[in-house]
Amino acid sequence: MNIRNVCLAILFDGNASGYEIRKKSTEGEFSYFVEASFGSIYPALAKLEEDSLVTSAVELQEGRPAKKVYSITQTGREAFLESLHDDPGDDVFRSPFLLFARFAEHLPASLVGQRIRERMASLENQIKELQELREKFDCRADRWVIDLGLSVQKVAHEYMRTHMNDLVGIAQQDETRDAAE
């Protein structure tokens, strides 16, 4: 899904400023779907407005600069829903941790164990965040999506818990490394 459709998806749920769209797409519930950069959102919104898929209005704020709030048009809703008929393509999964794990045999066992524990703690936090997010949604489709995400994170955590020693065992024993230096 491209940034244009992410903006339309967010606006499908309600009006939002560019800042709010950025926050939802980088930190909020939409951050799980695609990677969106701050620099790509505003050009996408400008193009969407040019194509009459969204409109904007300036809202004055007391003691703060005015903000531009975007709304999806009926044409924008139709275009977004039509885009969902396209093949979404393969999911993209990238993991710096897996790159680290791939080279475990060249690293000290203590470091490998530490990184696995850190990754497990990160997964626990992600699971907690998804569980909290799930409570905020009543829509069955939203809950289905969140439940899938929870399942993936729980399986990853369980795999690391049960196979941690396998990867640590592949790593260099700390004493051997120290003796070689």
N, C-alpha and C positions, 0 to 999 in steps of 0.2 A: 504494500500500500504506500502510495506516495504522500508527500507532505500536503498536497492539495486536498486529498481525501481525508487526511487526519484532521485538517482544519474544518472541513465540512462535517465530519463525524462529531467533533466536539460541539460545533454550532448546532447540529441536529438536536442535541440535548438542551440547548438554550443559548442565549446571547452571552458573549464573552469579549473581553478586551484582548488585544494581542498578547499582553503580558499573561493573562489568565490562560490563553491557549498555549503559550509556551510552557507555563508551569504544569498544566495538565499533560502536555505531550512529553515533557522531560522528567517530571517527578510524580505526576499523578497517575490516575488509572489508565491513561492512554500511553504511558511510557512503556508498557508491556508489549505494545503492538508494533511500533516502528521507532526508529531513531530519528529525532527531529532536532535540528540545531536552531539556535536563536536567529541566526542569519538567514535561514530558509523560510521562516514563518511569515515574516512581513512581506517579502516579495510574493509569496503564494497568496496571501490575503489580498494584495493589490491586484493580482491577476484575477482572482476570484471575483473581486468587485468589478473589475473591468468587463468580465464576462457575465455580469449580472447574476452571479450565483450567490453572492452575499451583498449586503448593504452595510453601511456604517453610519454612526451618528456620534457626534462629539458630546460627551457628558461632562458638565462642569462639576468640579469637586471643591468643596470648601477647604481653603488652605493648601491645596495641592494642584498640580497642573491638570488641565482637562485631559480626559482619556477618550480614546476612540473605541466605541463598542460595536462589534460586528454581529449581524443577524443573518441567518440563512434565509434565502428566498425560496418560494415554492419551486422555482426552476432548479435551485441549488439542491433542494431535498430530492427532487426527481433525478438529478444528475448523480448525486451520491448513491442513491439506491440502485440506479442503473449500473454504476461502477462495481457494485457488489456482485453483479452477475459475471464479471470477468474472473478468470482463474486467478486466485490470489498469489499463486507461485509457492515455492517452497519456503518454509520457515527458515530464518537465518539464525544460527546459533554460533556464537563466538565466545570462547572462554580463555582468558589469560591464565586461569588456574590450570586448565588442561595442557596448555603449552608448558607450564612449569612441571606438571606431572610427567609429561613426555620425556623430560630430561632428568628424572629422579635418580637414575643410576649414576649420574655425575655429581650429585649433591649429597651433603651430609644428612644422615638419617634424622638427626635432631631438627634440622630445618624442614625436611619433608613432613615430619610429624607436626611441627608447628603450623605449617601452611595448611595442612589438612584440618587441623583443629580450628584455625581461623576461618576456613571455608565453611566448615560445619556451623560455626557460630553465625556466619553471614546467612547461610541457608535458614537457620532457625529464625533469624530476624525477618527474612523475606516471608517465611511461612506465617509468622505472627502478623506481619503487615497485610498479607492476603486475607487472613482470617478476619482481621479488623475491617478490611475493605468489604468483605463479603457481607458483613452485618449492615452496611450502609445501602445495600441494593435489594430492592424487592423484585425486580425484573428477573424472570426465570432464565432468560438468555444470559444476563450478566452473571448470575450465580453459576451457570454452567461453565462459562469461560473462567471464572475465578476458581471453581472446583478443579478444572483441568490444570490450571497453573499450580494450585496447591498439591495436586497429585504428583506432578513433575518434580516439584521442589522436595516433597517428602521422599520420593523414590531416590533422588540424588543424595539426600541426607542419609537415608538408610544404607545406601550402597557404600558411602564413605565410612559410615560407622562400622559396617561389617567387613569392609575390605581395606581399612586403613593400614593394617599391619602388612598387607601384601605390598603396598607401595613403599612403605617405610623399609621393608625387607629388601627391596630392589636398590634402595639408596646405599651410599657408602657408609660403612660404619664409622662413627666419629673418631674412634681410636686409631683406625687405620689411616684415616686422612691426616690426623694430627702427627702420626709417626712419619708419614711420607714427607711432611713439610719440614 
